């Protein structure tokens, strides 16, 4: 994590910079003499002497509003340059409350208060001052970063993640690429919070904007350990792992094949087995005979499914939900009738599946199988939710976009 450099804003030290709104705005000799001494001491970096002179001027009774303002201005300059954050903050607050201070100067002073507190490692005060700035002045990337870091450094990971997420979302909404460091910090916060789903989505964004092998490995691990991942997505997790070159174990290929068979998608099961054979994960160990037997069953099931698909379609039309139509439609696509299959999947989604986001993910996969890459990317990008469907869809979109 790269911390924000602490920069201290200092008020002008020349007494000539004090506002001169009317003839009454002038310093008396009694007040002007110690302030002039303070300015000279400040120029010589003799901060104790400068502050003593400011205190002398401040102690004079019967000062005008202008003189009180100028004393506060000098106190802020001395305190800021000497690193006395509490004294500088108190003086800034006086100046901010004054109608004499221009709007832009008030914004600078509020920024200075937050920055000084951060530099002094007074992170609660830095949070308070930064939130005040953002509320009264408005969005500012530097101040929002300071706020994130102030929360993070006091281990308030929940609020650090909240503010960082808002910044990232704003960048994405504005079609800007979020900084890699911000995404990394958000992932770190989510790790501390044990927010597996959120962390996985953040690594999806890292893989999208900064495609590195370690991000793919991390997000696939996040999907595997996501407690919200429903059984309906287990096959989809296996399939994206195959596409990413992350699935190599014989047992995983066999498990994926069996899940595809249970889902009523025998051609998908055969495709998985063929990929396993191509990678050398199947057919080369003591289990080769069992694997060959399963493959023969898969092939026979494909033939049976092709023979029964019209009846399956008729039954699916009468089913209370759209899930059966989606399965039949997917089989039509894998059997070479893409247009008919895609139409049935969309009909199933319109009818109402158990999980619309899982259904959209499967529509996107069917569009990939049908060679409709642009449509698939659009479909994947429409998937929402936090159960893993959106993240798997985004990974497929990334894979497809990288090939274009």
C-alpha positions, 0 to 999 in steps of 0.5 A, spaced: 500 500 500 502 506 498 501 511 503 499 519 501 505 523 502 503 528 508 503 535 505 502 541 510 498 547 507 501 553 510 497 560 510 501 566 508 505 569 513 505 576 510 501 581 514 500 584 508 495 578 505 490 580 511 483 582 508 482 589 507 475 590 506 474 597 509 478 603 512 477 600 519 481 594 517 488 596 520 492 593 525 494 598 531 501 599 533 499 595 539 497 589 535 502 590 529 508 590 533 508 583 536 505 580 530 511 583 526 516 580 531 512 573 530 513 574 522 520 575 523 521 570 528 517 565 523 522 567 517 528 565 521 524 558 523 524 560 531 518 557 532 517 558 540 519 565 539 514 566 533 508 563 537 510 567 544 509 573 540 503 571 537 500 569 544 502 576 546 498 579 540 492 575 542 492 577 549 491 584 548 484 587 550 479 590 545 482 588 539 478 589 532 475 583 528 480 584 523 486 584 528 483 578 531 482 575 524 490 577 523 492 574 529 489 567 528 492 567 521 499 568 524 498 563 529 496 558 523 502 559 519 506 558 525 503 552 528 503 549 521 510 550 519 512 548 526 508 542 526 503 543 532 497 540 529 492 541 534 494 549 535 494 549 527 487 546 527 484 550 532 487 556 528 484 554 522 477 553 525 477 560 527 479 562 520 474 557 517 468 560 521 470 567 519 466 570 513 473 574 512 476 567 509 474 566 501 471 559 500 477 557 496 481 558 502 476 555 507 477 549 503 485 549 503 484 549 510 480 544 511 484 540 507 490 542 511 487 540 518 486 533 515 493 532 512 496 534 518 492 529 523 494 524 518 501 526 518 501 526 526 498 519 525 492 522 529 487 517 524 481 518 528 482 526 527 484 525 520 477 521 518 473 527 522 477 532 518 477 529 511 469 527 512 468 534 513 472 536 507 468 531 503 461 534 506 462 541 505 467 542 499 465 535 495 469 529 492 476 530 491 480 523 489 486 525 494 482 526 500 478 520 499 484 516 498 487 519 505 480 517 508 481 510 506 488 510 508 486 513 515 480 508 516 485 502 514 491 504 518 486 504 524 484 497 522 477 499 520 477 495 514 469 495 513 469 503 512 476 503 508 473 498 504 466 502 503 470 508 501 475 505 497 469 501 493 465 507 492 471 510 489 472 504 484 465 504 482 465 511 480 471 510 476 468 504 472 461 508 472 465 514 468 469 509 464 475 510 467 480 504 469 481 504 477 488 504 479 491 497 481 493 500 488 486 501 490 483 495 487 489 491 491 487 495 498 480 493 497 482 486 496 486 486 502 480 489 506 475 484 504 480 479 506 481 482 513 473 482 513 473 475 510 468 477 505 470 472 500 465 474 495 467 481 495 474 479 494 473 475 488 469 480 485 475 485 486 480 480 483 475 479 477 476 487 476 484 486 477 484 480 472 480 485 467 484 491 468 491 488 470 491 481 467 496 477 471 497 470 472 497 471 480 490 475 479 487 469 475 489 464 480 487 468 486 480 469 484 479 462 482 481 460 489 476 465 491 470 462 487 472 455 490 472 457 497 466 462 496 461 459 501 455 462 497 457 458 491 450 454 490 451 447 487 448 449 481 454 453 479 459 447 481 459 445 474 460 452 471 466 453 476 469 447 473 468 449 466 471 456 467 477 453 471 478 448 464 478 454 460 483 458 464 488 452 464 487 451 472 484 444 472 488 438 471 487 433 476 483 427 474 478 426 480 476 433 478 475 432 470 471 426 473 467 430 478 465 435 472 463 430 467 458 426 472 455 433 474 454 435 467 451 428 466 446 429 472 444 436 470 442 433 463 447 435 459 451 429 456 454 433 450 457 438 455 460 432 459 463 429 453 466 435 451 469 435 458 472 428 458 475 430 451 479 436 454 481 431 460 484 426 455 487 432 451 491 434 457 493 427 459 488 428 465 484 422 463 486 415 460 493 414 462 493 411 469 490 405 473 483 409 472 483 409 465 478 403 464 473 406 468 474 413 465 473 409 458 467 406 461 464 413 463 465 416 456 462 410 453 456 411 457 456 419 456 456 417 448 450 413 449 446 418 453 448 423 447 444 418 442 438 417 447 438 425 448 438 426 441 432 421 440 428 424 446 429 431 445 423 433 442 419 430 448 423 433 453 421 440 449 414 438 450 415 436 457 419 443 459 413 447 456 409 444 461 413 445 467 412 450 472 419 454 472 423 455 466 429 451 468 427 445 464 426 449 457 433 452 459 436 445 459 433 443 453 435 449 449 442 448 451 442 441 449 439 443 442 445 448 441 450 443 443 447 438 438 448 443 432 441 447 432 443 453 435 438 458 434 432 454 436 436 452 442 438 459 444 430 461 443 428 456 448 433 458 453 431 465 453 424 463 453 426 459 459 429 465 462 422 469 461 418 464 464 422 464 470 428 460 472 430 458 480 436 463 479 435 468 473 443 470 474 445 463 473 440 462 467 443 468 464 450 465 465 448 459 462 445 463 456 452 466 455 455 459 455 450 457 450 452 463 446 459 461 446 458 454 444 454 457 438 459 462 436 456 468 438 461 472 441 459 479 442 452 476 444 455 472 449 459 478 452 453 482 453 450 477 456 455 475 461 456 483 463 448 483 465 449 477 470 449 480 477 448 477 484 453 475 489 453 468 489 458 467 484 454 467 478 457 474 476 464 473 477 464 466 473 460 470 468 466 476 468 471 471 467 468 468 461 467 475 458 475 477 460 477 470 456 472 472 450 475 479 450 482 477 450 481 473 444 478 478 440 
